[in-house]
Amino acid sequence: MQDCVHAAGQSAPGVSSTYACSLVIPTKDAGPLFKRVIAGLQAQTCWKEVEFIIVDSQSSDDTVEVARAAGATVFEIPAAEFNHGATRDFAVGQAGSNNVVLMVQDAVPDNPRTIEMLVAALQEVNVAGVYARQIPQPDADVITARNLNMHLTGRMERDSHKIASLAAYEAMTPMEKYVFCNFDNVCSALRKDVWELEKFGRCSFGEDIDWAERVLKRGYKVVYEPAAAVVHSHDRPMEYEYKRAYVCHRKLVSQFGLRIFPTYKSVLNGWYHMTKDDMGYIWRTEHNFRRKIAWLIKIPFLNYLRILGQYEAVKHIDAGTAKTVRGV
């Protein structure tokens, strides 16, 4: 199964300069945390100049009411119609500004200038998209916090990428291409006029990095701006971790040919070394004895599921039998 299907579609409405930017958030049962997100948004330096757009997938809680009370224009769609790429395309198409900020319902702005900094970076010459830094929740476990801080969206250094030569880009290794094209719609901004040339398209996962590679190949820049930051991390069930590893790596295999664990022998080797390192890290950094013991028991199983998900993604892509995964 392909993760993304690109389509030109109809041209979006013309943009105006009424707003500093348009903010888009897809929602579904956002829960109590959404009120913290809204509070963080309303504290933004440019909030009075932000057009607020919500696309909700049949929430059964008070998500829609909270959004409307905050001044959002809410579009409601059947839950079955939600698609990571197509739903965002619909929302961006409604935007009245050429500067479009995309966020998710559980990303809390870390400071009042997050949106301002994203939009400022978007004004730089030839920039198509900008993405923000992600900070772990204060109560995140030691492994989640460490992994997020070490990820591409946890860096403290600003970064800007532009393809100088398509031949040089194609000569990169799969991992180099992945790092070069990284982009994350947890909190990002894009130019609507560039989006009109390259929409996300129907995409079951990874619409952001797929889009980034295509605009980079058109000669635009993509910027990582750590001065714009959101608090965003999850303590997920182990079953979910397997599914996320599977769909994420399936995307990386199909887009870049990235195969980190191509054989079952590499799975076992990777599991051993990763678990050994993680158990040592937990022992040194987790000071609550009960949590320490719980994590020392959990981490071998969690690591195996994460690595197995990556291995099976490679196996299924190569065999043409990639499975449908829901809820990610």
TIRO-670163 format. One line per 3 residues: number of its first residue (from 1); their letters; for each residue x, y, z of C-alpha. Coordinates in Angstrom, 2 decimals. Each point is the difference from the previous one (the first is absolute). Last residue first. Example, Ala and Ser with C-alpha at 12.3 -4.5 7.8 and 13.67 -1.06 7.14 Angstrom:
2
2	sa	13.67/-1.06/7.14  -1.37/-3.44/0.66
***
This chain:
328
328	vgr	-1.74/6.04/13.92  -3.39/-1.58/0.68  -0.14/-2.33/-2.94
325	vtk	2.70/-2.09/-1.69  -0.61/-1.46/-3.46  2.56/-2.62/-0.92
322	atg	2.98/0.15/-2.34  -0.01/-3.14/-2.18  2.16/1.05/-2.95
319	adi	2.73/-2.45/1.06  2.67/2.71/0.32  -2.43/2.31/1.77
316	hkv	-1.10/-2.80/2.31  3.52/-0.97/1.07  1.15/3.59/0.47
313	aey	-3.06/0.85/2.10  0.45/-3.28/1.88  3.50/1.05/1.06
310	qgl	-1.11/3.44/1.22  -2.92/-1.42/1.99  2.29/-2.69/1.44
307	irl	2.35/2.74/1.20  -2.74/1.80/1.90  -1.50/-3.23/1.32
304	ynl	3.39/-1.26/1.23  0.78/3.33/1.62  -3.26/-0.02/1.95
301	fpi	0.48/-3.58/1.19  3.55/0.62/1.25  -1.05/3.41/1.46
298	kil	-2.87/-1.15/2.20  1.78/-1.83/2.82  2.67/2.66/0.44
295	wai	-2.75/2.59/-0.33  -2.04/-1.43/2.87  3.12/-0.35/2.16
292	krr	0.95/3.65/-0.56  -3.57/1.21/0.47  -0.12/-1.74/3.38
289	fnh	3.42/1.32/1.05  -0.62/3.64/-0.95  3.42/1.35/-0.95
286	etr	-0.07/-0.82/-3.71  3.29/1.29/-1.44  2.74/-2.60/0.57
283	wiy	-2.07/-3.22/-0.03  -2.12/1.25/-2.90  3.12/0.82/-2.05
280	gmd	1.52/-3.41/0.71  -3.23/-1.70/-0.98  -0.14/2.07/-3.17
277	dkt	3.55/-0.90/-1.07  -0.53/-3.74/0.53  -3.39/0.17/-1.69
274	mhy	1.41/1.75/-3.05  2.93/-2.40/-0.28  -2.10/-3.15/0.30
271	wgn	-2.89/1.22/-2.15  2.33/1.11/-2.77  1.67/-3.41/-0.13
268	lvs	-3.32/-1.83/0.12  -1.51/2.18/-2.73  3.20/-0.16/-2.08
265	kyt	-0.30/-3.80/0.03  -3.62/0.38/-1.10  1.21/1.82/-3.10
262	pfi	-0.48/3.51/-1.46  0.14/1.91/3.31  0.94/3.58/-0.90
259	rlg	-1.36/-0.12/-3.55  -0.42/3.49/-1.46  -1.08/-0.18/-3.65
256	fqs	-0.78/3.71/0.08  -3.73/0.30/-0.64  -1.22/-3.61/0.21
253	vlk	2.37/-1.02/2.79  -0.52/3.19/2.00  -3.78/-0.29/-0.30
250	rhc	0.02/-3.64/1.04  2.25/1.09/2.85  -2.63/2.37/1.36
247	vya	-2.88/-2.41/-0.60  1.72/-2.87/1.84  1.54/2.03/2.82
244	rky	-3.42/1.54/0.63  -1.71/-3.38/0.07  2.58/-1.48/2.38
241	eye	-0.16/3.03/2.31  -3.80/-0.25/-0.01  0.15/-3.56/1.31
238	mpr	2.42/1.15/2.72  -2.48/2.56/1.32  1.04/3.64/-0.44
235	dhs	1.47/2.54/2.43  -0.02/2.96/-2.36  1.94/3.20/-0.66
232	hvv	-0.69/3.59/-1.05  0.99/3.31/1.54  0.35/2.41/-2.90
229	aaa	2.92/2.06/-1.26  0.83/2.86/-2.35  3.57/1.05/0.86
226	pey	0.95/-3.46/-1.30  -0.62/1.06/-3.64  0.64/-2.82/-2.49
223	vvk	-0.15/1.48/-3.50  -0.95/-1.49/-3.37  1.25/1.76/-3.13
220	ygr	-1.48/-0.02/-3.50  1.59/-1.34/-3.19  -2.85/-2.12/-1.32
217	klv	1.74/-3.10/1.37  -0.24/1.58/3.45  -3.74/0.42/-0.56
214	rea	-0.36/-3.73/-0.76  2.18/-1.16/2.88  -1.93/2.17/2.47
211	wdi	-3.38/-1.29/-1.15  0.94/-3.62/0.72  1.48/1.06/3.35
208	deg	-3.30/1.62/0.99  -2.44/-2.57/-1.40  1.68/-2.66/2.12
205	fsc	-3.02/-2.25/0.49  -3.18/-0.97/-1.86  0.57/2.54/-2.75
202	rgf	-2.50/1.30/-2.50  1.75/3.02/-1.52  2.28/2.35/1.93
199	kel	-0.36/2.74/-2.60  2.96/1.06/-2.15  -0.58/2.99/-2.29
196	ewv	-2.86/1.45/2.06  2.10/-0.80/3.07  2.64/2.40/-1.33
193	dkr	-2.57/2.80/-0.15  -1.23/-1.01/3.44  3.39/0.53/1.57
190	las	0.59/-2.46/2.80  0.19/-0.08/3.77  0.69/-2.80/2.45
187	cvn	-0.99/-1.49/3.32  -0.88/-3.68/0.29  0.30/0.29/-3.78
184	dfn	3.60/-1.18/0.02  2.65/0.37/-2.69  3.16/-2.04/-0.65
181	cfv	1.25/0.12/-3.57  3.76/0.10/0.72  -0.23/-2.54/2.83
178	yke	-1.89/-2.46/-2.22  2.33/0.61/-2.95  3.06/-0.61/2.17
175	mpt	-1.52/-3.23/1.32  -0.72/-1.25/-3.53  3.61/0.78/-1.04
172	mae	0.55/3.10/-2.13  0.84/-0.28/-3.72  -3.54/1.02/-0.93
169	yaa	0.56/3.31/1.78  3.26/0.66/-1.82  -1.70/-0.69/-3.35
166	lsa	-2.91/2.25/0.97  2.49/2.81/0.59  -0.14/2.85/2.50
163	ikh	-2.86/-1.56/1.92  -0.88/2.41/2.81  0.05/-0.66/3.72
160	sdr	-0.06/2.39/2.97  0.85/-0.83/3.62  -0.28/1.78/3.34
157	emr	1.85/-1.70/2.85  -1.81/-1.13/3.15  -0.99/-3.40/-1.38
154	gtl	-3.10/-1.80/1.24  -1.86/-0.29/-3.32  2.77/-2.12/-1.53
151	hmn	-0.22/-2.36/2.97  2.41/0.02/2.96  -2.34/2.06/2.21
148	lnr	-2.91/-2.25/-1.00  1.91/-3.18/0.84  1.21/1.32/3.36
145	ati	-3.45/1.18/1.09  -1.69/-3.24/-1.07  2.66/-2.08/1.77
142	vda	-0.08/2.04/3.24  -3.79/-0.03/0.30  -1.89/3.17/-0.95
139	dpq	-1.43/1.94/2.97  1.24/3.41/-1.17  -1.26/-0.76/-3.54
136	piq	2.86/-0.39/-2.45  1.02/2.96/-2.20  -0.52/0.14/-3.76
133	ray	1.88/2.48/-2.19  -1.84/1.66/-2.85  -0.32/-0.43/-3.75
130	vga	0.35/2.44/-2.88  -1.18/-0.32/-3.59  0.40/1.43/-3.48
127	vnv	2.96/2.32/0.62  1.27/1.72/-3.18  1.16/3.17/1.73
124	eql	-0.96/0.28/3.67  -3.62/0.84/0.73  -0.73/-3.52/1.34
121	aav	2.54/0.56/2.76  -2.08/2.91/1.28  -3.19/-2.08/-0.14
118	lme	1.54/-2.75/2.13  1.44/2.52/2.46  -3.34/1.78/0.46
115	itr	-1.80/-3.30/0.50  2.36/-1.03/2.81  0.32/3.50/1.50
112	pnd	-2.14/-0.48/3.13  2.08/-2.95/1.22  -0.28/-3.79/0.24
109	pva	-3.07/-0.26/-2.21  -1.97/-3.12/1.03  -0.16/-2.79/-2.59
106	dqv	-2.97/-2.27/0.79  -2.42/0.99/-2.77  2.52/-0.02/-2.80
103	mlv	1.50/3.01/-1.76  0.23/1.51/-3.47  0.84/3.66/-0.57
100	vnn	-0.95/1.50/-3.38  1.58/3.20/-1.29  -1.66/0.91/-3.30
97	sga	-3.01/1.08/2.00  -3.71/-0.64/-0.52  0.22/-3.70/0.72
94	qgv	-2.85/-2.23/-1.23  2.24/-2.00/-2.34  2.36/-0.63/2.89
91	afd	-2.85/-1.85/1.72  -0.85/-2.18/-2.99  3.66/-0.83/-0.56
88	rta	0.32/-0.87/3.68  -2.86/-2.45/-0.35  1.55/-1.45/-3.17
85	ghn	3.42/-0.64/1.54  -0.71/-1.57/3.36  -3.28/-1.54/-1.16
82	fea	-3.31/0.34/1.81  -3.00/-1.18/-2.01  -1.02/-2.73/2.45
79	api	-0.34/2.59/2.76  -2.69/1.81/-2.00  0.94/3.67/-0.48
76	efv	-0.70/3.14/2.04  1.45/3.36/-1.00  0.50/2.39/2.90
73	tag	0.89/3.69/-0.31  1.81/0.65/3.24  -0.74/2.89/2.33
70	aar	1.15/-1.53/3.28  -3.62/-0.85/0.90  -0.20/-1.81/-3.35
67	ave	2.96/-2.18/0.91  -1.32/-0.84/3.47  -3.43/-0.89/-1.45
64	vtd	1.57/-2.21/-2.67  2.19/-1.87/2.50  -2.82/-0.53/2.54
61	dss	-0.01/-3.82/-0.22  -1.37/-2.32/-2.70  2.24/1.38/-2.73
58	qsd	-1.25/-0.73/-3.51  3.22/0.56/-1.95  0.62/3.72/0.58
55	vii	1.71/2.36/-2.43  0.93/3.13/1.95  1.04/3.34/-1.46
52	fev	1.25/3.04/1.98  0.88/3.15/-1.98  2.80/1.64/1.95
49	ekw	0.49/3.78/0.27  -1.31/0.31/3.56  2.28/-2.91/0.96
46	ctq	3.21/1.79/-1.06  1.82/-0.05/3.34  -1.35/-3.45/0.84
43	aql	-1.83/-0.26/3.33  -3.21/-1.11/-1.74  1.93/-2.93/-1.45
40	gai	1.26/-1.16/3.38  -3.50/0.23/1.46  -1.34/-1.98/-2.97
37	vrk	2.59/-2.74/0.51  -0.79/-0.11/3.70  -3.69/-0.39/-0.87
34	flp	0.94/-2.79/-2.41  1.59/-1.91/2.89  -3.47/-0.66/1.42
31	gad	-1.05/-2.27/-2.89  0.84/0.27/-3.71  -2.85/-2.30/-1.00
28	ktp	0.89/0.36/-3.70  1.83/3.00/-1.38  1.85/1.26/-3.09
25	ivl	1.72/3.33/0.76  0.61/2.83/-2.51  1.29/3.46/0.86
22	sca	-0.25/2.74/-2.65  2.66/2.69/0.07  0.65/3.70/0.42
19	yts	-3.62/0.41/-1.06  -1.79/2.38/-2.36  2.78/-0.32/-2.60
16	svg	-2.09/-2.07/-2.41  0.31/-3.36/-1.71  -1.82/-1.10/-3.12
13	pas	-2.11/-3.10/0.34  1.77/-3.32/-0.44  0.51/-1.46/-3.44
10	qga	-1.84/-3.24/-0.65  1.70/-3.34/0.42  3.66/-0.54/-0.90
7	ahv	0.02/-3.52/1.29  2.63/-1.92/1.90  -0.70/-3.42/1.48
4	cdq	1.81/-0.69/3.25  0.64/-2.99/2.25  -0.11/-2.56/-2.79
1	m	-1.36/-3.43/0.88
***
